[in-house]
Amino acid sequence: MRRLQHTVMAGLVGIVIAGCASTISVSSHVDRSLNFERYRTFDWGPADALPTGDPRLDRDPFFKDHVQGAVERGLGARGLELTSSGAPDLLIHYHANISQRIDVNRADRAYGYCGAGDCPPDIVRYEAGTLVLDFIDARTNTLVWRGWAQHSVEDMLRNRDRMAKTIDQAVTEMLRQLPPMR
Amino acid sequence: MSARLKIGALIIAAASIWLGAGCATIKVSSYVGADLRPYRTYDWGPPDTWSTGDPRLDHNRFFDERVRAQIEAQLARRGFEKNVSGQPDLLVHYHASVSQEIDIRQLDRSLSHCAERDCGPFTYDKGTLFIDLVDPHTDTLIWRGWAEGSVDGAIDNQAWMESRIDAAVAKILARLPGRL
């Protein structure tokens, strides 16, 4: 009985830890005073002037196509139309950033699920990617919504399929944070 | 170890992580360059063009407007007047930055506030906010105040971020010498 509980708990902790590594964290900021149902059309705006991008992603046409495609599909599903008429309601741009971060593996050690010899390294360095999506009201030229997704990017820089999947998931989850539109 | 004990240990571990991360204390300091009494009016100086170090905050209107509104409110409370005529006594600047920090819990360890295996290091995002008051006639720094503290989780939650901004700005500007 005790052994079963031990196994179940170890499994749960394992899931939680593995889950942390693979889930995309998304969040957003919004202009709460605005009714987003007024927006009907969008277009891609000029890229952000701030050099926060990472050349590994910025100059990658595969990355760009997938981000833009995922956003266009997601907004299309919400009834927004991509326009190239030159007078969209919303201008959208994104930027991607990669930074080195450190993660500390505390759980296994703290809960005694690994012995002194087989515990994973205490401190792990990883590359955290952030994809920021900005919605700008074209009439007032102000930011009305910003969403972002954060995820470790090591595997996806080496694997195109994984990159495509991660982008789709990141954009889908990010757009879910939008206020009601149309 | 019995299951009950283990759950107890889990709760204690969770609580200590929460306490460590929850160190929502804001540390403030200031530097006084000159007597502030002759200065009465202010305007905003040119916005800063450096990156904050966090892509979520760069060019973020929601962050920027909250910081400015709170600085204006606190300066007004202290008798400073906003002057946009082009001849202010002071120019105000702010700069925010975020960096990842590692806490090795030396203090906890030395005071035995944690058991050996719970004493591992942890990481958090540290935010720093600087507020500068500059004399535009001499281009010198008259006063600088800054706050630093953990912003873990705060940027991802707009309402929480706003309350952290309000608290930090109020605490920084509370160090302004009284001028009334």
Interface residues (C-beta under 8 A of the other chain):
Chain A: R2 Q5 H6 M9 S25 S27 S28 H29 V30 D31 D48 L50 P51 T52 H95 N97 R101 I102 D103 V104 R106 R109 A110 Y111 G112 D122 I123 T130 V132 D134 T142 L143 R146 W148
Chain B: M1 S2 A3 K6 A9 L10 A13 I17 S51 P55 R56 D58 H59 N60 R61 F62 F63 Q100 I102 R117 D118 G120 P121 F122 T123 I155 D156 N157 Q158 M161
